[in-house]
Each structure stands twice: as C-alpha cells, then as structure tokens.
Amino acid sequence: MTNIEQGALTLTQLGWRPFFQQQLHLEQWEYPVVRVIAQHRNRLDLVGKAGELGLDLHSDMPEITVGDWLVLSPKGKFEKLLERQSLFCRKAPGSKVGDQLIAANVDTLFIVTSLNDDFNLNRIERYLSLANEAGATPVIILSKADLSDDPETFCRQVQALDPLLMVVTINCLAADEVHKLSPWCKTGNTVALMGSSGVGKSTLVNTLLGKTVQSTGAIREDDGKGRHITTGRSLHRIPQGGLLLDTPGMRELQLADCDVGVNTTFA
C-alpha cells in the first residue's frame, strides 16, 4: 500500500524548497533527491520525481525519520541526509535513554483537542512548547464543536494564551468544516497532527484525505478519552495539494525536551 497517490510528483509538490537545494554540492544536483514517507524497523519508504522506492537501513546511516530529505547516489544508495527545517523529538518512552525522532520538516502542527472532558489548557501549552521548539507553526483545532453548547467559550480560553494564535473550531466528520484548514494544506506545505487519544485525530485525517486510512475508536464514557489507534508513521497527500504527516499518539511528552519552546510559549 502506498502513502502517496500514484502519479509523478514534482519535488516542489513534495515540499522541496531553496533551504534544501542550497545544501547540495554541485555534483549532487543530478543525484536523486527523495523524501521519507514511511518508516519501518529496517527499511524506509521514499518518494521522489521517479516515484516510490525503498531503502534498507544500516548501522552506519544517521538517524532518519519521516519527512526527512535524502540524497541518493546514482546507484540508489544512501548519500546524504539534508539539514532539517524543523524537527519534532522527545525522550524515548519507558526507561530508554536518548531522544526519539517523531517527524522532520513539518511546516504546520495541528494541535487537536476536543470540547469535552479532554479539554485542558495546560496540555495545549505543552504542545505549543513542542511546536515552538521544533520550529513549526502551531494551529489549535477544537474538535467535536458540534457536541458543545458553547464552543466560543473554549475558543476564547485558548486565544487568551496568545492573541496571535490561530484557533479553529470544527466537526471533524464534516468536510465543509474541515475545509477551514485549507490555508495550511496547500501544495508544498507539510502538516502534522498531535493530541491525546479520543480527540478525533483519526477522524480528521480521514476527512482531510477524503478516504479512510485510519481506524477510529470509541470513547470511554467514564473519562471521555479514547484508545490509541494510530500505530505507525506515514506521509499522505491531501487533495488540496499539501502533505499530511500521520504520527502515533504522544504518550510521554516531556517539557524537558523543549527548553526553547517553553521560553517562547510562556514568555
């Protein structure tokens, strides 16, 4: 199963820009340039002007994540990892030491929270910190607005965190409401979603893409939360032309990973 629709795509459509072009040496201008669209244990799925291909991971390669740009040799071997324009990472879960890369070269982070018991301003601030540290533009999405008697009250609470913060209230099942997110889904733009379980991320992904690519789970009645449904990472093309980076739930977000982001968010 492919993550990017069949058909030739230009590098610009895949998010290529001068920031990456200027990192190429003169002789590398003719080398294949590809973007990572899916990550497996021992293999990467890539896409470039020639279409999709795979690349085996080896111990001598740098740590690579979904969204990265790679340069391949004329024979299709790994040549170079390009410097990232943005990078999301966190401490490895459990007792592991070190950082775990989540996503690279994301332009916009959709921070999704639902207008039920999940609504938590402190959690939103933590996600804003992560976005600031990574170098992505945050957009707050208040989901399940159709189930709230007064969604504007929630919107004002979030807006009070930062008058310049973009806040959008939507019903993730309604395509006409999800259309509000179009300004961030244009050709060449990469968006990612974060939020706790049960807020409607999987539903939003399916509505944005116009097809079912994720299973959705029921909400537990006792606390309004859901089970983690997403288990992998992949890059999908949005009908408006942008790219959507699908990430698993963030179970152990730690502010210790985003000192710069904290300073920016809480300044």
NORGISUL-V90895 format. One line per field, one symbol per residue. ss: DSSP state (2 for helix, 1 for strand, 0 for the rest). phi: phi as a letter, one per 20 degrees, with the letter a starting at -180 (. if undefined). psi: psi as a letter, one per 20 degrees, with the letter a starting at -180 (. if undefined). A space follows every 50 residues. Layout:
BEGIN
ss=???
phi=???
psi=???
END
This chain:
BEGIN
ss=00000000000000000222200002222200111111100011111100 11111100000000000011110000011110000011111000000011 11110001111111000000222222222222220011111110222000 22222222200000011110000022222222220100011111000000 22222222200000000010000001000000011110001011110000 00002220222222200
phi=.eedgfofcefffeofbggegfeefgfefeffdcdfdbcdfcbdecbbfe oebdbfecfeeffccfofdcddfgenefdaefgeebbebbfgfmefdodd fdacleecdeedbeecffgbffffffffffffffndeecedeelffedfb fffffffffffagefeccdbdfeeffefgfeggddfgneddcdcqffneo ffffgfffemaedcfddfefffcmdcefdfcccbdceegfofcdeedffe ecfcffecfffffffdf
psi=pqhpqqqpqrhghjjqrhhhhiipqgiihiqppqqpiqprgjqqpqqahi bqrqpqqqhjqrpqrpiqpqpqrhjjqpgqpqqqhqpprrqpqcjqqaqp pgqqlpgpooopqqlbihpohhgghghhgggghhkqpqppoorkhijphm hhggghgghhhohippppproiiohhhhihjhhjkrpippqqqqrrqjij ggggggghijroiqqqqqpphhjjrrqpgpiaprpqpqhiiappooqrqo hlppihimgghghggj.
END
